Amino acid sequence: MKRILCFGDSNTYGYRPDTGERYPEDIRWTGILKKRLRERNVEIIEEGLVGRTTVFEDSLRMGRKGIDYLVPLLESHAPIDKLVLMLGTNDCKACYKASPQVIGMGIERLIKQARNFDPDMTILLISPIHLGDDVWKENYDPEFDRASVEVSKNLKEVYRKLAKTHHCQFLAASDVAAPSEWDQEHLDEKGHKALAEEIYKMI
């Protein structure tokens, strides 16, 4: 059986933008993949966490620093044939003041970790969806600001170059999905379905 580890943040976890709960397995993109690939003898391992960053420490919530958890998860779920890596949205928060290039340096560290762990493991690098233009406003998420939106929109090209440099597959989630109108930040049901379809094609 082939094993695929999906390592990401709330949009991998399946955070539901209208209620703050978690979408059921048949709605979130990882669950859709799990169902479609089961007959092909492929196991999808869901490792999404709300608030997860690439390398930044979240002073409000513990355990969100992705660089500290990727290798232990690769070890605990081994053997892993493919890593699907989608992080970067939370790195856009105002408190980190990170440019797209700095966020790219964080995702590059994760790629190198995975390569050092298993040089033969394939990696699908996904640049995240864009943040909505109003995400920083009072009724949405005050952890972001105006600059966060622009940073999120520039991650695609940074990630594309990194994928080429490190021989990863690449997909821009922003090409197929957008943040929901509910919170300007998370995928809705339509977005999960569209993203799952594109990842399925690549797998």
C-alpha positions in Angstrom: 0.0 0.0 0.0 1.2 3.5 -0.9 1.1 6.0 1.9 0.7 9.8 1.4 1.2 12.3 4.3 -0.8 15.5 4.0 1.0 18.1 6.2 -0.7 21.5 6.5 -2.7 24.0 8.5 -6.4 24.6 9.0 -7.2 24.2 5.3 -5.8 20.7 5.5 -7.5 20.1 8.9 -10.8 21.1 7.3 -11.7 24.1 9.4 -15.3 25.1 8.6 -15.5 28.9 8.0 -19.2 29.3 8.8 -19.2 27.5 12.2 -15.6 27.1 13.3 -16.0 23.4 13.6 -14.4 20.7 11.3 -15.8 19.6 8.1 -16.7 15.9 8.1 -14.3 13.5 6.2 -16.4 13.4 3.1 -16.2 17.2 2.7 -12.6 18.1 3.4 -10.1 17.6 0.6 -8.1 15.0 2.4 -11.2 12.9 3.0 -12.3 13.1 -0.6 -8.8 11.9 -1.7 -9.0 9.1 0.9 -12.2 7.8 -0.5 -11.2 8.1 -4.2 -7.8 6.5 -3.7 -8.8 3.7 -1.4 -9.6 1.4 -4.3 -6.1 2.1 -5.7 -4.5 0.8 -2.5 -3.4 4.3 -1.4 -3.6 5.5 2.2 -4.1 9.2 3.0 -2.7 10.4 6.3 -4.3 13.6 7.5 -1.9 15.9 9.5 -3.5 19.3 9.4 -3.4 21.7 12.4 -5.2 25.0 12.9 -2.6 27.8 13.1 0.4 25.8 11.9 3.3 27.8 10.5 6.4 26.8 8.6 9.0 27.9 11.2 7.4 30.6 13.3 6.6 30.2 17.0 3.0 31.2 17.8 3.0 33.0 21.2 -0.7 32.4 21.6 -0.9 28.7 20.9 1.7 26.0 21.5 2.8 23.4 19.0 2.2 25.3 15.8 5.8 25.4 14.5 5.8 23.0 11.6 9.6 22.6 11.5 9.4 20.9 14.9 6.8 18.3 13.9 7.4 17.2 10.4 10.2 14.7 11.0 8.5 13.1 14.0 5.4 12.6 12.0 7.3 11.2 9.1 8.8 8.7 11.5 5.6 7.8 13.3 3.8 7.2 10.0 6.7 5.6 8.1 7.0 4.4 5.4 5.8 7.5 3.5 5.8 7.4 -0.3 4.6 11.0 -0.9 4.5 14.2 1.2 1.8 16.8 0.3 3.0 20.0 1.8 0.7 23.1 2.1 1.7 25.8 4.6 2.3 29.5 4.5 -1.1 31.2 5.2 -0.4 31.6 9.0 3.1 32.9 8.2 1.4 35.9 6.6 0.1 37.1 10.0 1.1 40.6 10.9 3.0 39.6 14.0 5.7 37.8 11.9 6.2 40.6 9.5 7.5 38.0 7.0 8.0 38.7 3.2 7.0 36.0 0.7 10.7 35.3 0.3 11.2 34.7 4.1 8.1 32.5 4.1 9.7 30.6 1.2 12.8 30.1 3.3 10.7 28.4 5.9 9.0 26.1 3.5 12.4 25.3 2.0 13.6 24.1 5.4 10.7 21.7 5.5 11.5 20.4 2.0 15.1 19.8 3.1 14.0 18.0 6.2 11.8 15.7 4.2 14.6 15.1 1.7 17.1 14.3 4.4 14.7 11.9 6.1 14.0 10.0 2.8 15.6 11.1 -0.5 13.3 8.8 -2.4 10.1 10.3 -1.1 8.2 12.4 -3.6 7.0 15.8 -2.6 4.0 17.8 -3.8 4.4 21.4 -2.8 1.2 23.4 -2.8 1.2 27.2 -2.4 -1.9 28.1 -0.4 -5.0 30.0 -1.4 -4.9 33.8 -1.3 -6.3 35.6 1.7 -9.4 37.5 1.0 -9.1 41.3 0.6 -11.1 42.0 3.8 -9.5 39.3 6.0 -7.9 41.9 8.2 -11.1 43.8 9.0 -12.8 43.6 12.4 -15.4 41.0 11.6 -12.8 38.5 10.2 -9.3 37.8 11.5 -7.4 40.7 13.3 -4.2 38.6 13.3 -3.8 39.6 9.6 -3.4 43.1 8.1 -3.5 44.7 4.7 0.1 43.6 4.0 -0.8 40.0 4.8 -3.1 39.9 1.8 -0.4 41.0 -0.6 2.1 38.6 0.9 -0.3 35.7 0.4 -0.8 36.6 -3.2 3.0 36.5 -3.9 3.6 33.1 -2.4 2.8 31.3 -5.6 5.8 32.3 -7.6 8.2 31.8 -4.6 6.9 28.3 -4.1 7.0 27.5 -7.8 10.7 28.4 -8.0 11.4 26.3 -4.9 9.6 23.3 -6.3 11.7 23.5 -9.4 14.9 23.9 -7.4 14.1 20.9 -5.2 12.5 18.7 -7.9 9.0 18.8 -6.3 5.7 18.6 -8.0 3.9 21.9 -7.7 0.3 23.1 -7.5 -1.0 26.5 -6.7 -4.2 26.1 -4.6 -5.1 29.7 -5.6 -5.5 28.6 -9.2 -8.4 26.4 -8.3 -9.9 27.7 -5.1 -10.6 30.9 -3.2 -11.3 31.7 0.5 -14.9 31.6 1.6 -17.0 34.7 1.9 -17.7 33.7 5.5 -14.2 34.4 6.8 -12.0 35.4 3.9 -9.5 32.8 5.0 -10.7 29.2 4.7 -11.9 26.9 2.0 -15.6 26.2 1.8 -17.1 22.9 0.5 -16.7 24.0 -3.1 -13.0 24.8 -2.5 -12.3 21.5 -0.8 -13.8 19.6 -3.7 -11.9 21.6 -6.4 -8.6 21.2 -4.6 -9.1 17.5 -4.0 -9.8 17.1 -7.8 -6.5 18.8 -8.8 -4.4 16.9 -6.2 -6.1 13.6 -7.3 -5.0 14.3 -10.9 -1.4 14.8 -9.8 -1.3 11.7 -7.6 
